[in-house]
Amino acid sequence: MVDIVITAASVIAASDASNTSGTAGETITAGQPVYKSPTTKKYMKADSNSGTAEARRAEGIALNGASLNQPLVVQRSGDITIGGTLVAGAAYFLSDTPGGICPLADVGTGEYICQLGLAKSASVLAINIQYPGVAL
């Protein structure tokens, strides 16, 4: 399997969403997992095999697209219609593609585990980010 293909226009937060706002530090598309850079205080695409420790721990999923220095809304928990096809009951993780989401089978050796959530249906992900800080 590969990263789920997300249609940005279909990414929608549910009523139980917990959101935060900030500024994009690069071009980000709705549906991409992000982290907040401790240096710039801007949101960047999270990446499970980044050389930067902070980048390996997603803080949430972008709800809108933004370019450098534009406002960004990030969902940190709750249900999200992710805009892609999921397998109900499956866990989804941060990918080694910056801003990507994948199933566990696609998390490779040397990548850090960052579980983003569990699929409640073929389109809804229950965000509950878990980061134990260990690599496979």
N, C-alpha and C positions, 0 to 999 in steps of 0.2 A: 504494500500500500504506500501511498504518498501523502503529502500534506493535503488537508481538505481544501477544496476550491471554494472560496468565499465570494459571494456577490455582495459587494459593499453596500449597495442600495437596499439590501434586504436585512441588514444588521439592525436589530431593534431590541432595546432593553425592555424587560417586563416590569410590572408594577412593583415588584419586590427588589428592584435593582438598587445597589448602593454605589453611587457615582462620586467622582471627584473631577476637578477641572485643573488644567494646566496649559503649558505651552509646548508645542511640538519642537523637537530639536533636529528633526529631519522630516522628510515626506513620509507620512503614515496614512494607511488606508483603514477605513472602518473594518473591524473584525480582526485586526492584528494585535497580538499580545505586546504589551509595552512595559518598560520600567522607567523610573525617574533617575536621571543621571545625578549623582551627588555633587558633581562638579558644576554643571551648567544649570541644574534644577529644571531641566526640560525633559520631556518624554521622548524616549528612543525605542526602536524595535528590540524586543527581547530575543535572545538567541541562546539555545541550550549548550552550545560548544564555544561560546565567546571566551576570549582571553581575559575579558573584564568580568570579575566576579559578580558585580551588580547586574550585568546584562543577562546573566543566567537565571535570574529570579524575576519572573513576570510579576507585575503589581496589578495588572488588570488588562482588559481588552478595550481597544479604542472603539468608541461609538460613532465617530465621524472621521472623515478624512481631513488632513491638515498638512500644510507645507511648513517649512522652517519658520519659526516664530509666530505661527498662527495658533489660535485657541483650540484645545483638544479636550473632549470629555472622555473619561475612562471609567468603565464599569469594573468595580472591584469584587462584587459578589452579587448573587441572585441569578435569576434566569435570564438568558439572552437568546433570542432567535439569531443564530450565528450566520445565516445566509449561505449555508453549505449543507451537504448531506452527511448526517451522522448515523451511527449505529446505536440504537436505543440500548442503554445499560452499559455502554463502553466508556472507558476513561480516555480522556484526551490530554495531550501533553504539549509542552513547548517543543518546537522543532529546532533542528540545527540550521534551518533557513531563517534568517532574521524576520521576525513577525509571523512565522508559520505555526500552524497547529497540526499535530499528527497523533495517530494512535500509538500505544506503547510499542507495538511491533516495529515501528520506525524510529525509535530512540536507539541510537547505536552506541557501541562501545566508546567510552571516553566522553560521552555527552552527559550533562548533568540533568537529573530528573526534576522536572517542574510540572506537577499535575495541575492542569487548569480547571478541570471539572469533569462531571459525569453527564453523559447524554440522557436526557429525560425522554427524548423522542428522536425522530429522524431530523429534526430541525432545531430543537431547543437544548442548550447546554446550561447545566446548573453550575455556575462559576463558584468554585471553592478552591482557591489556589493553595497547594501544598508544596513546600520546597524543603526537602531534608538536607540539602547541601552535599549530596553524594553523586558521584559519577558512576555509570555502568562499567 
